[in-house]
């Protein structure tokens, strides 16, 4: 995808907005005990924040697993993201996949309550690493 600098900035900002909107959706569905859906929205909060970061730095990914690989190669490996933070993205991907596609897999309230502050902190960190979120 070849984007002008202005279009790239606009797309990155849009993905950041989607990340925070997905996190808010997770909070709302958790409040009504929809744990699988909360896991889905938490994963997508991370996904959108990570995809915004990748785009801002010129990396591309066409799959969820590719996104996780790019994050690991370009941010975990150089210490910008801690290994446990990279692992959190993978864990939430697995929770989302299990809840969406696996029979009899149910995310628990405890899993969501434990994940929520970690996901929020990582979304904030991914956004802070983004070159378009920095003051110019």
C-alpha positions as CSV (number, residue, x, y, z in Angstrom):
1,X,0.0,0.0,0.0
2,X,1.5,3.3,-1.1
3,X,0.2,6.2,0.9
4,X,1.1,9.9,1.0
5,X,2.5,11.1,4.3
6,X,-0.8,12.8,5.1
7,X,-2.8,9.7,4.2
8,X,-0.4,7.5,6.3
9,X,-0.8,9.8,9.3
10,X,-4.6,9.8,8.9
11,X,-4.7,6.0,8.7
12,X,-2.5,5.7,11.8
13,X,-4.6,8.1,13.8
14,X,-7.8,6.2,12.7
15,X,-6.3,2.9,13.9
16,X,-5.3,4.5,17.2
17,X,-8.9,5.7,17.6
18,X,-10.2,2.2,16.8
19,X,-7.8,0.8,19.4
20,X,-9.3,3.0,22.1
21,X,-12.8,2.4,20.9
22,X,-12.3,-1.4,21.0
23,X,-11.0,-1.1,24.6
24,X,-14.1,0.9,25.6
25,X,-16.3,-1.8,24.0
26,X,-14.4,-4.4,26.0
27,X,-15.2,-2.5,29.2
28,X,-18.9,-2.2,28.2
29,X,-19.4,-5.9,27.4
30,X,-17.4,-7.0,30.5
31,X,-19.9,-4.9,32.5
32,X,-22.7,-7.2,31.3
33,X,-20.6,-10.4,31.7
34,X,-20.0,-11.2,28.0
35,X,-16.5,-12.5,28.6
36,X,-15.8,-14.0,25.2
37,X,-16.8,-10.8,23.5
38,X,-14.7,-8.8,26.0
39,X,-11.7,-11.0,25.1
40,X,-12.4,-10.3,21.4
41,X,-12.6,-6.5,21.9
42,X,-9.4,-6.5,24.1
43,X,-7.5,-8.4,21.4
44,X,-8.7,-5.9,18.8
45,X,-7.7,-3.0,20.9
46,X,-4.1,-4.4,20.8
47,X,-4.4,-5.3,17.2
48,X,-5.4,-1.8,16.1
49,X,-2.7,-0.2,18.3
50,X,0.0,-2.6,17.0
51,X,-1.1,-2.1,13.4
52,X,-0.9,1.6,13.8
53,X,2.6,1.4,15.2
54,X,3.7,-1.0,12.4
55,X,2.3,1.3,9.7
56,X,3.9,4.4,11.2
57,X,7.3,2.8,11.1
58,X,6.9,1.4,7.6
59,X,6.2,-2.2,8.4
60,X,3.4,-4.2,6.9
61,X,1.4,-7.3,7.8
62,X,-1.4,-9.0,6.1
63,X,-2.4,-11.5,8.8
64,X,-2.9,-11.5,12.6
65,X,0.1,-13.9,13.0
66,X,2.1,-11.7,10.7
67,X,1.4,-8.7,12.9
68,X,2.5,-10.6,16.0
69,X,5.7,-11.7,14.2
70,X,6.4,-8.1,13.1
71,X,5.9,-6.8,16.6
72,X,8.3,-9.5,18.0
73,X,10.9,-8.9,15.3
74,X,10.9,-5.1,15.4
75,X,9.9,-4.1,18.9
76,X,10.4,-7.0,21.4
77,X,13.8,-8.0,19.9
78,X,15.2,-4.5,20.3
79,X,13.7,-4.0,23.8
80,X,11.0,-1.4,23.0
81,X,8.4,-3.9,24.1
82,X,9.0,-6.4,26.9
83,X,8.7,-10.1,26.0
84,X,5.7,-10.5,28.3
85,X,4.0,-7.6,26.5
86,X,4.5,-9.4,23.2
87,X,3.2,-12.6,24.8
88,X,0.1,-10.7,25.9
89,X,-0.8,-9.9,22.3
90,X,-0.5,-13.6,21.5
91,X,-2.5,-14.7,24.5
92,X,-5.3,-12.3,23.7
93,X,-5.3,-13.4,20.1
94,X,-5.7,-17.0,21.3
95,X,-8.5,-16.1,23.7
96,X,-10.3,-14.2,20.9
97,X,-9.8,-17.2,18.5
98,X,-11.0,-19.7,21.0
99,X,-14.0,-17.7,22.1
100,X,-15.0,-17.0,18.5
101,X,-14.3,-20.4,16.9
102,X,-13.9,-23.2,19.5
103,X,-16.8,-25.2,20.9
104,X,-17.1,-25.1,24.7
105,X,-14.3,-22.6,25.2
106,X,-15.4,-19.9,27.6
107,X,-13.3,-17.0,28.8
108,X,-13.8,-16.3,32.5
109,X,-14.4,-13.1,34.4
110,X,-11.2,-13.6,36.2
111,X,-9.2,-13.8,32.9
112,X,-10.8,-10.6,31.7
113,X,-10.4,-8.7,34.9
114,X,-6.7,-9.7,35.0
115,X,-6.1,-8.9,31.3
116,X,-8.0,-5.5,31.2
117,X,-5.4,-3.3,32.9
118,X,-2.5,-5.1,31.1
119,X,-4.2,-4.5,27.7
120,X,-4.9,-0.9,28.5
121,X,-1.2,-0.3,29.5
122,X,0.1,-2.0,26.4
123,X,-2.3,-0.1,24.1
124,X,-1.0,3.1,25.7
125,X,2.6,2.0,25.3
126,X,2.1,1.0,21.6
127,X,0.5,4.4,21.0
128,X,3.3,6.2,22.8
129,X,5.9,4.5,20.6
130,X,4.1,5.6,17.5
131,X,5.9,8.4,15.7
132,X,2.6,10.1,14.8
133,X,1.5,10.4,18.4
134,X,4.6,12.4,19.4
135,X,4.5,16.2,19.4
136,X,6.3,17.7,16.5
